[in-house]
Amino acid sequence: MADLRVNIAGVQFKNPVITASGTFGFGQEYARLYDISKLGGISCKGTTLHERPGNLPPRIAETPSGILNSVGLQNPGVDAFLKDDLPFLAQKDLEVIANIAGSQVEDYVESVRRLQGSKVDMIELNISCPNVKEGGASFGTSAKSVENITKQVKAVAEQPLMVKLTPNVTDITEMAAAAEAGGADAVSLINTLTGMKIDIRTRRPLLKNNTGGMSGPAVFPVALRMVWQVANRVKIPVVGMGGISKWEDAVEMLLAGATAIQIGTANFTDAYTPLKVIQGLNDYLDANGEKSVTDIIGKVQPW
């Protein structure tokens, strides 16, 4: 078998397959189906400083080769995560990534401060949230804002800090460079693309929030392009996600420059997708005479 281990900012993952935030909860439901210790890691559901009920339903709508969601970060809050969810994950042989969200910088900083001394291995900063102090624009759509929030959170974080980038920008490489300048140890991308679907019978949007985040196989080519661009812009590790549904997609992401990958929407259509991707990666490496998964990272050969 090939060596599937990868290292992201000093955190050693047994394999490069991580389940994406918002699609795997805190792991307990999927643990009823298989041993989640087989995963490289889990990025936990987006967690805020205080409990959030999320948006009103309907908040999920199917699209061709994907879904739209406007769940609205429903979660129990960081203290409940530490008390009720992290102890379960700490017993598993996998790396735990806490995905942190908020509506102002102070929320992020305080949430991360409360994670210090815990069994969390890495922090993933969800900057696709609206900044209430700046008129509701996403933290991740301004390079200045990205650098600022990264710098402030990094100042209190003991764990390595990974910044999750939104694709809803003119140039995602500028945002990645800003995160790196702010002290990020890694970046992950892409978060969902903003989309919409309308019921032509009622003439109303299918989502109560009108628009939502689009994910699933349809976004994969966009995500792959952005991962490749970012990997060629920054020196810190890149974790690729967006529409990965089979092992071939994972190989493409790694070739494009991702050190690891995250699987999201595919968990809903086939809960065993991450295990199939791990096996497929190993078989691909063996078939191509590669001893380690790190040997193919960034090895795409552009024309």
Backbone bond lengths (Angstrom), bond angles and torsions (degrees), N, CA, C in turn:
res aa  C-N    CA-C-N  psi(-1)  N-CA   C-N-CA  omega(-1)  CA-C   N-CA-C  phi
1 M - - - 1.463 - - 1.519 110.50 -
2 A 1.336 115.58 145.85 1.449 120.88 178.47 1.526 110.15 -73.90
3 D 1.320 115.52 158.87 1.463 121.52 176.34 1.531 107.62 -82.44
4 L 1.325 116.58 113.02 1.461 121.41 -176.44 1.524 112.95 -95.66
5 R 1.309 118.50 2.74 1.458 121.07 -176.11 1.529 111.87 -68.91
6 V 1.332 114.96 139.93 1.463 121.13 173.97 1.524 108.28 -134.51
7 N 1.324 114.88 154.26 1.459 120.32 -179.77 1.521 108.78 -120.68
8 I 1.334 115.54 125.58 1.463 121.07 178.23 1.520 107.96 -119.97
9 A 1.310 115.63 107.98 1.467 121.58 176.95 1.518 112.44 53.44
10 G 1.333 116.20 39.75 1.455 120.88 177.73 1.507 114.91 90.24
11 V 1.320 117.65 -7.32 1.462 121.54 177.70 1.525 108.56 -95.05
12 Q 1.319 116.74 122.21 1.461 121.69 -176.96 1.524 110.01 -92.19
13 F 1.338 116.24 121.63 1.463 122.64 176.99 1.529 108.03 -105.16
14 K 1.317 116.93 135.75 1.466 120.01 -178.20 1.530 111.87 -66.72
15 N 1.330 116.47 -25.34 1.459 122.61 173.20 1.528 107.15 -153.39
16 P 1.333 118.21 165.14 1.462 120.10 -172.91 1.520 115.42 -86.55
17 V 1.339 117.76 14.04 1.465 120.74 -175.89 1.528 110.16 -100.10
18 I 1.324 115.24 116.39 1.462 123.87 -178.93 1.525 107.52 -121.06
19 T 1.310 117.65 141.60 1.464 119.47 175.15 1.529 108.91 -86.15
20 A 1.336 115.98 138.23 1.457 121.82 -171.33 1.519 112.59 -80.97
21 S 1.313 114.82 147.32 1.456 121.94 179.25 1.520 111.92 -57.63
22 G 1.324 115.12 139.00 1.457 120.73 177.36 1.504 114.86 88.51
23 T 1.333 117.22 -6.93 1.466 120.20 -178.17 1.524 112.53 -120.50
24 F 1.322 116.59 -3.23 1.460 120.54 -173.88 1.526 111.26 -134.16
25 G 1.335 115.71 8.86 1.456 119.91 -178.63 1.515 111.30 54.71
26 F 1.323 116.23 -132.81 1.455 122.43 173.48 1.526 110.17 -111.43
27 G 1.342 115.37 21.19 1.450 121.36 171.24 1.516 117.24 90.40
28 Q 1.336 117.41 -16.26 1.461 118.32 -171.70 1.532 112.95 -70.33
29 E 1.324 117.25 -35.64 1.472 119.50 -179.92 1.524 110.76 -67.52
30 Y 1.326 117.07 -43.10 1.463 120.20 -178.90 1.525 111.33 -72.20
31 A 1.323 116.94 -25.43 1.470 120.54 178.47 1.519 111.93 -64.68
32 R 1.336 116.98 -16.86 1.462 120.12 175.46 1.529 111.15 -74.42
33 L 1.331 116.36 -18.21 1.464 121.55 -176.96 1.524 113.11 -97.39
34 Y 1.334 116.07 -37.37 1.465 118.92 179.57 1.527 109.46 -157.97
35 D 1.318 115.82 169.11 1.461 122.08 -179.92 1.525 108.59 -75.15
36 I 1.331 116.70 106.51 1.467 119.30 -176.28 1.525 112.38 -71.09
37 S 1.331 117.68 -7.58 1.461 120.47 174.66 1.531 111.54 -66.89
38 K 1.315 116.92 -10.94 1.465 120.02 176.56 1.520 111.54 -75.45
39 L 1.325 116.82 -16.10 1.460 121.48 179.35 1.524 110.50 -77.05
40 G 1.339 114.70 156.86 1.457 118.17 172.51 1.515 110.42 -70.83
41 G 1.330 115.67 -40.72 1.455 119.71 -179.67 1.510 111.35 -168.94
42 I 1.318 115.28 173.79 1.459 122.22 176.47 1.512 108.25 -132.89
43 S 1.323 116.47 128.71 1.461 121.00 170.09 1.525 105.85 -94.77
44 C 1.312 115.41 112.88 1.468 120.74 -171.84 1.527 111.64 -69.59
45 K 1.329 114.53 163.88 1.455 120.64 178.63 1.519 109.97 -54.56
46 G 1.336 116.04 141.47 1.455 121.09 179.79 1.523 111.16 -50.81
47 T 1.324 116.12 125.42 1.460 121.60 -173.39 1.521 110.26 -120.26
48 T 1.331 115.51 134.49 1.457 121.63 -179.45 1.530 109.71 -110.51
49 L 1.324 116.10 171.06 1.455 120.69 -177.99 1.530 111.20 -59.89
50 H 1.335 115.90 -42.97 1.458 121.16 179.35 1.528 110.12 -119.43
51 E 1.311 117.02 160.95 1.467 122.21 178.91 1.528 110.86 -57.64
52 R 1.331 115.67 140.83 1.467 121.14 176.56 1.523 109.81 -127.72
53 P 1.339 117.72 135.04 1.466 120.36 179.02 1.521 112.81 -80.39
54 G 1.330 117.17 -16.15 1.458 120.34 -177.56 1.512 112.20 85.22
55 N 1.331 116.16 -176.87 1.455 121.91 -178.54 1.522 112.05 -81.14
56 L 1.313 115.28 162.26 1.460 120.63 176.50 1.526 110.02 -70.98
57 P 1.343 117.52 146.52 1.465 120.45 175.05 1.521 110.62 -78.10
58 P 1.346 117.00 160.81 1.464 126.80 -0.74 1.528 111.95 -72.70
59 R 1.325 114.76 140.90 1.465 118.76 -176.96 1.532 113.84 -132.82
60 I 1.340 116.07 10.01 1.471 121.98 172.03 1.517 108.05 -133.70
61 A 1.315 117.42 133.53 1.464 121.89 176.71 1.522 108.95 -140.84
62 E 1.323 115.85 136.43 1.462 120.20 179.48 1.519 110.17 -80.78
63 T 1.326 115.99 143.80 1.461 122.93 174.79 1.525 107.74 -129.89
64 P 1.330 118.32 166.30 1.465 119.19 176.47 1.529 110.99 -57.53
65 S 1.317 117.13 120.02 1.464 123.43 -179.90 1.518 113.11 59.23
66 G 1.324 116.89 35.24 1.460 117.96 177.34 1.516 112.79 176.09
67 I 1.335 114.88 -170.78 1.456 120.78 175.92 1.525 109.80 -139.27
68 L 1.326 114.27 158.36 1.462 121.77 169.60 1.521 106.87 -109.42
69 N 1.337 116.54 139.27 1.455 118.01 175.42 1.523 110.86 -136.78
70 S 1.318 115.03 144.52 1.461 121.01 171.09 1.525 107.41 -136.99
71 V 1.333 115.13 52.83 1.456 121.40 -177.71 1.527 110.96 -60.62
72 G 1.323 115.98 -33.93 1.457 119.09 175.67 1.510 114.79 80.05
73 L 1.342 116.22 31.36 1.466 121.35 175.42 1.528 114.15 57.73
74 Q 1.326 115.86 41.26 1.467 118.29 172.82 1.523 108.61 -59.87
75 N 1.340 116.36 124.07 1.457 119.66 179.86 1.534 109.59 -164.33
76 P 1.339 117.45 162.19 1.468 120.63 -174.91 1.522 114.78 -83.01
77 G 1.337 118.02 -5.11 1.456 120.49 -177.31 1.522 111.80 95.57
78 V 1.331 115.92 156.87 1.460 120.46 -172.16 1.528 112.96 -64.72
79 D 1.326 118.51 -36.31 1.468 119.64 -179.34 1.525 111.50 -66.85
80 A 1.341 116.28 -40.13 1.462 119.91 177.44 1.528 110.54 -66.72
81 F 1.327 117.12 -36.88 1.465 121.12 176.20 1.529 110.51 -58.95
82 L 1.327 115.98 -46.37 1.460 120.30 -179.97 1.530 112.29 -64.41
83 K 1.313 116.21 -36.81 1.470 121.15 -175.44 1.529 112.92 -83.09
84 D 1.337 116.81 -42.05 1.462 120.14 -168.60 1.526 114.98 -105.53
85 D 1.326 117.46 -28.27 1.467 119.99 -171.93 1.525 114.03 -108.70
86 L 1.323 116.72 -42.54 1.463 119.66 -176.50 1.527 113.23 -62.48
87 P 1.347 120.14 -38.10 1.477 118.91 178.52 1.523 113.13 -56.26
88 F 1.338 117.06 -37.71 1.466 120.66 177.45 1.525 110.67 -64.14
89 L 1.340 116.28 -47.32 1.460 120.20 -177.91 1.524 111.90 -67.26
90 A 1.317 116.44 -33.12 1.464 120.52 -178.23 1.529 112.02 -63.94
91 Q 1.327 117.02 -19.80 1.459 121.19 179.06 1.529 112.04 -83.50
92 K 1.330 116.44 -9.81 1.457 120.84 -176.36 1.529 110.81 -96.28
93 D 1.313 115.18 151.59 1.465 120.97 -179.58 1.534 109.20 -89.75
94 L 1.319 115.48 72.76 1.455 121.45 176.95 1.518 108.24 -156.85
95 E 1.332 116.01 163.82 1.468 120.08 -178.75 1.525 109.17 -87.63
96 V 1.324 115.93 134.52 1.461 122.05 -176.83 1.528 109.94 -103.52
97 I 1.331 114.90 121.59 1.462 121.15 178.44 1.524 108.13 -110.73
98 A 1.315 117.47 122.27 1.461 121.68 177.25 1.524 108.60 -91.18
99 N 1.332 115.85 119.95 1.460 121.46 178.37 1.529 107.69 -92.28
100 I 1.329 116.54 118.90 1.454 121.84 -172.83 1.527 110.75 -112.04
101 A 1.336 115.52 134.03 1.461 121.74 -179.50 1.525 109.58 -131.27
102 G 1.327 116.38 167.96 1.458 119.96 179.65 1.512 111.63 -178.42
103 S 1.322 116.38 176.73 1.458 121.35 -179.47 1.524 112.69 -113.57
104 Q 1.332 116.12 -4.57 1.462 120.95 172.97 1.525 108.42 -152.82
105 V 1.315 116.24 156.76 1.461 120.94 -174.33 1.524 111.47 -55.16
106 E 1.318 115.88 -40.46 1.462 120.23 -177.76 1.524 112.25 -59.38
107 D 1.349 116.88 -33.32 1.464 120.71 178.20 1.530 110.77 -64.19
108 Y 1.322 115.88 -45.50 1.462 120.82 179.14 1.529 110.34 -60.80
109 V 1.316 115.27 -49.00 1.462 120.58 -176.80 1.526 111.34 -59.36
110 E 1.322 116.74 -45.52 1.462 119.75 -178.55 1.524 111.29 -68.07
111 S 1.331 117.80 -39.60 1.465 120.23 177.84 1.520 110.84 -60.33
112 V 1.319 116.03 -46.09 1.463 120.24 -179.14 1.519 110.63 -66.57
113 R 1.318 117.43 -36.80 1.459 120.65 177.67 1.537 110.31 -60.04
114 R 1.323 116.66 -38.94 1.460 120.07 -178.49 1.530 112.55 -71.46
115 L 1.328 116.93 -17.73 1.467 120.75 179.39 1.521 112.58 -83.98
116 Q 1.329 117.05 -10.23 1.453 119.78 -176.91 1.523 110.56 -66.99
117 G 1.320 115.38 138.98 1.457 120.81 -177.73 1.511 113.89 80.99
118 S 1.336 117.10 3.57 1.466 120.85 -179.27 1.526 110.68 -94.30
119 K 1.326 115.83 -178.72 1.463 121.62 -179.96 1.534 112.49 -86.00
120 V 1.324 117.37 10.75 1.469 120.97 176.28 1.527 108.62 -71.25
121 D 1.339 117.10 130.84 1.460 121.70 -176.84 1.523 113.21 -90.42
122 M 1.332 116.40 -27.55 1.459 120.76 -176.75 1.513 108.95 -155.04
123 I 1.316 116.54 152.59 1.461 121.59 177.60 1.525 108.73 -113.74
124 E 1.340 114.85 133.36 1.468 120.98 175.96 1.527 107.46 -113.09
125 L 1.312 115.78 119.66 1.463 121.77 -176.11 1.518 110.03 -91.01
126 N 1.333 116.08 113.67 1.459 121.26 178.02 1.521 108.58 -85.74
127 I 1.332 117.00 102.40 1.458 120.43 -176.53 1.540 112.07 -103.43
128 S 1.328 116.00 20.98 1.465 120.28 174.70 1.527 111.48 -87.55
129 C 1.322 116.54 5.52 1.468 121.62 -177.66 1.527 110.68 -82.40
130 P 1.342 117.56 150.20 1.468 120.63 176.94 1.522 111.83 -72.19
131 N 1.309 116.16 133.23 1.458 123.06 179.04 1.526 108.65 -88.35
132 V 1.322 116.98 103.21 1.468 120.59 -173.78 1.521 112.19 -64.14
133 K 1.330 117.16 -26.00 1.458 120.00 -178.94 1.532 112.90 -80.51
134 E 1.324 115.57 -11.77 1.464 119.88 -178.81 1.524 111.76 -118.84
135 G 1.320 116.33 30.64 1.459 120.66 174.18 1.505 115.63 83.27
136 G 1.343 117.86 10.22 1.460 120.67 175.56 1.504 115.65 95.65
137 A 1.329 118.42 -2.31 1.462 120.45 177.07 1.525 109.62 -69.59
138 S 1.310 116.98 145.34 1.457 121.26 -179.28 1.528 110.91 -62.64
139 F 1.348 115.64 140.87 1.458 120.35 175.36 1.525 111.02 -54.46
140 G 1.339 115.96 -32.00 1.452 120.11 -171.35 1.508 116.08 -87.68
141 T 1.340 118.38 4.32 1.469 119.80 -176.39 1.529 113.03 -100.98
142 S 1.323 117.56 3.01 1.457 122.43 177.74 1.518 108.74 -130.72
143 A 1.336 116.99 126.04 1.461 120.35 -179.29 1.528 111.19 -59.44
144 K 1.321 116.77 -38.71 1.465 120.98 178.99 1.524 110.52 -62.82
145 S 1.339 116.66 -43.28 1.456 121.48 179.30 1.519 111.47 -66.21
146 V 1.326 116.95 -40.68 1.467 121.51 178.88 1.521 110.54 -60.90
147 E 1.314 116.01 -47.87 1.465 119.67 -179.31 1.528 110.99 -63.90
148 N 1.325 116.89 -40.44 1.455 121.24 -177.26 1.526 112.02 -64.94
149 I 1.336 116.87 -49.81 1.466 118.74 -177.26 1.528 110.96 -68.80
150 T 1.327 116.56 -35.21 1.459 119.82 177.06 1.524 110.47 -62.21
151 K 1.313 116.55 -45.96 1.462 121.55 -178.14 1.527 111.40 -62.66
152 Q 1.338 116.36 -42.63 1.466 119.53 -177.53 1.533 111.88 -69.76
153 V 1.319 116.80 -39.13 1.466 119.41 178.56 1.526 110.64 -71.76
154 K 1.307 116.45 -40.67 1.472 120.64 179.70 1.524 111.28 -58.63
155 A 1.322 116.62 -31.64 1.469 120.84 -178.25 1.525 112.63 -65.17
156 V 1.337 118.04 -22.86 1.466 120.38 -178.53 1.533 112.90 -112.97
157 A 1.319 117.49 -5.23 1.468 120.87 -174.71 1.527 111.54 -86.74
158 E 1.319 116.18 127.36 1.462 121.17 172.57 1.528 110.10 -83.00
159 Q 1.328 116.13 -37.58 1.458 121.39 -178.20 1.531 110.11 -80.33
160 P 1.338 117.31 157.70 1.460 120.33 173.60 1.530 110.40 -56.96
161 L 1.317 116.19 143.47 1.458 122.33 -175.17 1.523 111.05 -110.76
162 M 1.325 115.80 122.46 1.462 122.49 176.83 1.530 108.45 -113.07
163 V 1.309 117.17 129.86 1.465 121.72 -178.03 1.527 108.84 -102.34
164 K 1.331 116.07 124.39 1.461 122.14 -179.08 1.522 109.51 -91.25
165 L 1.325 116.62 119.92 1.460 122.19 -171.30 1.520 113.20 -94.96
166 T 1.329 115.40 141.15 1.461 121.12 174.47 1.525 110.01 -85.38
167 P 1.330 117.83 142.02 1.465 120.66 177.46 1.528 112.68 -84.16
168 N 1.330 116.90 -5.47 1.464 121.25 -174.59 1.525 111.46 -84.52
169 V 1.334 114.37 56.82 1.469 122.37 -178.03 1.525 108.88 -139.76
170 T 1.334 116.04 167.51 1.469 119.35 179.17 1.523 111.95 -75.47
171 D 1.346 117.32 -35.99 1.459 120.90 -178.52 1.523 109.38 -145.33
172 I 1.306 116.81 101.89 1.464 120.79 -175.73 1.523 112.15 -68.25
173 T 1.337 117.83 -22.78 1.464 119.34 178.59 1.523 111.36 -67.79
174 E 1.330 116.80 -30.57 1.467 120.09 176.75 1.531 110.35 -65.80
175 M 1.326 116.24 -38.56 1.471 120.54 179.30 1.531 110.51 -69.91
176 A 1.314 117.01 -37.84 1.457 120.66 177.52 1.521 110.59 -65.07
177 A 1.329 116.59 -42.70 1.457 120.78 178.61 1.526 110.70 -64.41
178 A 1.329 116.99 -35.97 1.468 121.17 178.60 1.522 110.52 -67.09
179 A 1.334 116.70 -40.70 1.470 120.26 177.18 1.522 110.23 -62.99
180 E 1.327 116.46 -42.44 1.462 120.67 178.12 1.524 110.55 -62.56
181 A 1.322 117.16 -42.09 1.462 121.25 179.18 1.526 111.26 -64.95
182 G 1.339 116.54 -30.33 1.450 120.77 178.98 1.512 114.27 -79.54
183 G 1.333 116.57 -4.53 1.457 120.56 176.85 1.508 115.33 105.90
184 A 1.329 118.60 9.50 1.469 120.49 178.89 1.520 110.21 -59.98
185 D 1.327 115.70 142.39 1.463 121.32 177.72 1.522 111.78 -89.03
186 A 1.344 116.39 -17.94 1.460 122.44 178.91 1.523 107.83 -164.42
187 V 1.323 116.23 165.32 1.462 121.29 171.99 1.516 108.04 -128.74
188 S 1.338 115.92 150.55 1.459 121.23 174.49 1.527 107.91 -125.50
189 L 1.306 116.79 145.29 1.454 121.87 -177.85 1.534 109.29 -167.14
190 I 1.396 114.01 147.50 1.446 126.82 12.70 1.531 109.80 -113.22
191 N 1.344 114.42 153.39 1.442 119.67 165.80 1.524 107.48 -76.29
192 T 1.310 118.97 -176.75 1.460 121.29 -173.31 1.525 113.38 -71.02
193 L 1.325 115.22 152.58 1.463 123.10 173.16 1.529 108.70 -87.02
194 T 1.303 117.38 138.39 1.464 119.89 179.41 1.526 110.31 -71.04
195 G 1.335 115.73 129.91 1.464 120.34 -178.74 1.519 111.84 -144.34
196 M 1.329 114.95 -179.56 1.471 120.50 -176.12 1.528 109.14 -154.68
197 K 1.330 116.62 151.24 1.463 122.45 174.26 1.523 108.15 -144.01
198 I 1.336 115.63 137.83 1.466 121.27 -175.56 1.525 110.01 -118.91
199 D 1.317 116.69 135.75 1.457 123.37 173.08 1.529 107.34 -80.91
200 I 1.324 117.43 112.55 1.468 120.00 -174.41 1.531 112.70 -72.54
201 R 1.362 116.38 -14.07 1.466 118.63 177.89 1.531 110.91 -80.87
202 T 1.326 115.89 -45.11 1.471 119.38 179.70 1.523 111.82 -90.98
203 R 1.353 115.52 -16.75 1.458 123.01 -177.04 1.529 112.43 62.02
204 R 1.312 114.20 29.69 1.459 120.98 175.16 1.534 109.32 -118.35
205 P 1.321 117.06 151.43 1.464 119.34 173.37 1.533 110.22 -60.18
206 L 1.322 116.94 147.75 1.458 120.88 178.91 1.523 112.35 -70.94
207 L 1.314 117.10 -19.98 1.457 121.12 177.39 1.521 110.00 -102.94
208 K 1.316 116.59 137.41 1.457 121.37 178.82 1.533 110.94 -60.48
209 N 1.340 115.36 -29.98 1.463 121.14 179.80 1.528 112.05 -83.47
210 N 1.337 117.14 3.17 1.471 125.57 -178.85 1.531 112.94 74.09
211 T 1.320 118.17 -52.69 1.462 120.98 178.06 1.522 109.07 -119.96
212 G 1.327 115.67 165.77 1.461 120.01 179.62 1.514 110.79 -158.06
213 G 1.305 115.23 -177.34 1.456 120.67 -179.62 1.507 111.16 -92.76
214 M 1.323 116.84 126.45 1.467 121.62 -179.51 1.523 110.19 -93.43
215 S 1.330 114.82 132.74 1.459 121.52 177.70 1.523 108.87 -140.54
216 G 1.323 115.93 175.47 1.457 119.70 -179.90 1.512 112.04 111.39
217 P 1.348 117.79 177.74 1.462 122.25 -174.04 1.526 114.98 -52.89
218 A 1.334 117.09 -29.52 1.468 119.17 -177.58 1.523 112.97 -61.98
219 V 1.330 118.07 -26.00 1.464 119.85 -176.38 1.528 112.29 -91.91
220 F 1.327 118.43 -3.85 1.463 120.88 -173.16 1.525 114.25 -56.81
221 P 1.341 120.26 -47.58 1.470 118.66 -179.28 1.527 113.11 -60.85
222 V 1.331 116.67 -35.20 1.466 120.21 177.41 1.528 109.97 -66.70
223 A 1.324 116.18 -45.38 1.460 120.88 179.87 1.526 111.09 -62.27
224 L 1.320 116.41 -43.13 1.467 120.91 -179.51 1.525 110.78 -60.93
225 R 1.315 116.69 -44.67 1.472 121.04 178.74 1.516 111.07 -60.35
226 M 1.332 116.74 -43.50 1.460 120.28 -177.97 1.528 111.56 -69.31
227 V 1.313 117.60 -38.86 1.461 121.20 177.23 1.531 109.88 -61.25
228 W 1.311 116.67 -44.47 1.466 121.41 179.35 1.530 111.11 -61.55
229 Q 1.332 116.36 -43.70 1.458 120.26 179.68 1.525 111.51 -64.37
230 V 1.323 116.34 -45.21 1.461 120.43 -178.25 1.521 111.07 -66.91
231 A 1.334 116.97 -41.66 1.464 120.31 -179.93 1.520 111.65 -60.99
232 N 1.321 116.36 -26.78 1.460 120.71 178.32 1.526 112.83 -89.40
233 R 1.339 116.35 -3.23 1.472 120.40 -178.86 1.532 112.54 -104.90
234 V 1.328 116.84 -39.34 1.473 119.86 -174.74 1.528 111.08 -109.60
235 K 1.333 114.55 162.38 1.465 120.49 179.49 1.527 112.13 -98.11
236 I 1.335 117.11 -15.12 1.465 120.52 -179.66 1.529 109.89 -80.00
237 P 1.340 118.14 159.49 1.470 120.57 -179.40 1.524 112.75 -62.26
238 V 1.322 114.80 149.38 1.464 122.97 178.46 1.528 108.24 -117.58
239 V 1.329 116.01 131.10 1.464 121.47 173.70 1.524 107.22 -108.09
240 G 1.324 117.31 121.68 1.455 121.67 -173.37 1.514 113.00 -98.59
241 M 1.315 115.37 140.58 1.465 121.29 176.52 1.520 108.62 -155.43
242 G 1.333 114.82 168.01 1.455 120.94 179.46 1.513 110.74 121.16
243 G 1.327 116.17 91.30 1.458 120.53 174.91 1.509 116.26 82.47
244 I 1.316 118.84 8.47 1.466 120.62 179.19 1.529 108.89 -70.50
245 S 1.327 116.06 119.78 1.459 119.49 -177.56 1.531 113.07 -130.12
246 K 1.330 117.79 -3.88 1.464 121.27 179.44 1.522 109.05 -153.20
247 W 1.321 115.82 166.85 1.458 119.47 -174.45 1.521 112.30 -63.83
248 E 1.332 117.02 -31.21 1.465 119.21 178.74 1.529 111.10 -61.69
249 D 1.336 116.48 -36.98 1.474 120.02 177.18 1.523 110.30 -63.46
250 A 1.328 115.75 -41.54 1.463 120.15 179.75 1.525 111.02 -62.21
251 V 1.321 116.59 -41.55 1.467 120.04 178.10 1.523 110.57 -61.74
252 E 1.328 116.52 -42.78 1.467 119.72 177.91 1.524 111.31 -59.39
253 M 1.327 116.76 -44.08 1.467 120.88 -179.82 1.526 111.17 -61.68
254 L 1.322 116.22 -42.09 1.458 120.14 179.60 1.526 110.47 -66.52
255 L 1.312 117.20 -43.21 1.459 120.58 177.43 1.530 111.26 -61.24
256 A 1.325 116.43 -33.56 1.463 121.35 -179.68 1.523 112.34 -73.05
257 G 1.338 117.28 -14.00 1.451 119.81 176.22 1.510 115.94 125.43
258 A 1.328 117.91 1.10 1.464 120.38 177.86 1.525 110.14 -74.90
259 T 1.326 116.51 137.17 1.455 121.44 175.98 1.522 110.56 -80.80
260 A 1.330 116.09 -29.82 1.463 122.61 177.65 1.521 107.66 -148.89
261 I 1.329 116.52 171.87 1.464 120.34 -179.35 1.523 109.74 -133.64
262 Q 1.324 115.23 157.91 1.456 120.75 174.61 1.522 109.48 -121.31
263 I 1.317 115.69 141.34 1.458 122.65 -179.95 1.517 108.70 -112.46
264 G 1.330 116.80 125.82 1.452 121.01 -175.55 1.510 114.12 -117.49
265 T 1.334 116.22 -92.53 1.464 121.93 -173.65 1.528 113.20 -55.04
266 A 1.331 116.93 -32.69 1.470 119.91 -179.64 1.526 112.25 -59.38
267 N 1.337 117.67 -23.45 1.468 120.07 176.45 1.523 112.17 -62.21
268 F 1.346 116.47 -26.27 1.459 120.36 -178.38 1.528 111.94 -78.82
269 T 1.321 117.25 -31.40 1.461 120.49 -178.64 1.528 112.30 -89.04
270 D 1.322 116.22 -29.36 1.461 121.26 176.68 1.527 107.62 -151.51
271 A 1.317 116.23 104.13 1.465 121.14 -175.32 1.525 112.77 -61.03
272 Y 1.324 116.64 -19.52 1.459 120.42 -177.18 1.526 113.05 -93.27
273 T 1.318 117.29 5.93 1.467 121.09 -178.70 1.528 112.91 -51.41
274 P 1.352 120.06 -47.81 1.468 118.44 -178.76 1.527 113.65 -57.48
275 L 1.333 117.03 -39.02 1.466 119.76 179.68 1.527 110.27 -67.88
276 K 1.326 117.10 -38.68 1.464 120.94 178.96 1.526 110.86 -65.91
277 V 1.325 116.31 -35.99 1.466 120.38 178.62 1.531 110.32 -68.51
278 I 1.324 117.31 -41.69 1.467 120.51 177.79 1.521 110.50 -59.25
279 Q 1.336 116.41 -46.74 1.465 120.17 179.81 1.521 111.51 -65.58
280 G 1.322 115.84 -41.51 1.457 119.94 179.64 1.521 112.96 -63.87
281 L 1.328 116.92 -39.32 1.463 121.10 176.09 1.519 111.18 -61.12
282 N 1.324 115.83 -45.56 1.460 120.02 179.69 1.531 110.81 -61.58
283 D 1.320 116.46 -45.19 1.470 120.19 -179.25 1.530 110.99 -64.16
284 Y 1.320 117.32 -39.37 1.475 121.25 178.82 1.526 110.86 -62.81
285 L 1.330 115.86 -45.49 1.463 119.64 -179.43 1.526 110.88 -63.92
286 D 1.334 116.05 -43.91 1.466 119.81 178.32 1.525 111.14 -61.56
287 A 1.319 116.39 -43.65 1.469 120.71 -177.78 1.524 112.43 -65.87
288 N 1.334 115.88 -25.89 1.463 119.92 -178.21 1.525 113.09 -104.27
289 G 1.325 115.95 11.49 1.455 120.18 175.28 1.518 114.65 69.44
290 E 1.321 117.16 23.69 1.464 121.28 179.79 1.525 109.17 -92.70
291 K 1.310 116.56 129.49 1.462 120.82 -177.81 1.527 112.51 -82.38
292 S 1.339 116.10 -27.93 1.459 119.88 -176.13 1.516 110.20 -140.01
293 V 1.336 116.16 146.61 1.459 120.26 178.18 1.514 110.96 -64.18
294 T 1.330 117.75 -26.93 1.466 120.04 179.95 1.527 112.10 -65.88
295 D 1.335 116.61 -18.01 1.459 120.05 -178.60 1.530 112.98 -71.80
296 I 1.340 116.97 -16.11 1.467 117.69 -179.04 1.531 112.40 -106.89
297 I 1.328 117.76 -4.33 1.464 120.25 -177.64 1.531 110.61 -65.99
298 G 1.327 115.20 123.39 1.464 121.31 178.50 1.513 114.76 72.32
299 K 1.336 117.54 17.34 1.466 119.78 -175.22 1.534 114.09 -93.14
300 V 1.318 117.58 15.63 1.461 119.48 172.93 1.530 108.14 -62.01
301 Q 1.332 116.70 145.98 1.456 121.75 -179.27 1.527 109.86 -117.20
302 P 1.338 117.06 90.77 1.469 120.16 -178.49 1.522 111.41 -61.13
303 W 1.300 116.32 152.19 1.464 121.21 178.41 1.525 109.26 -71.05
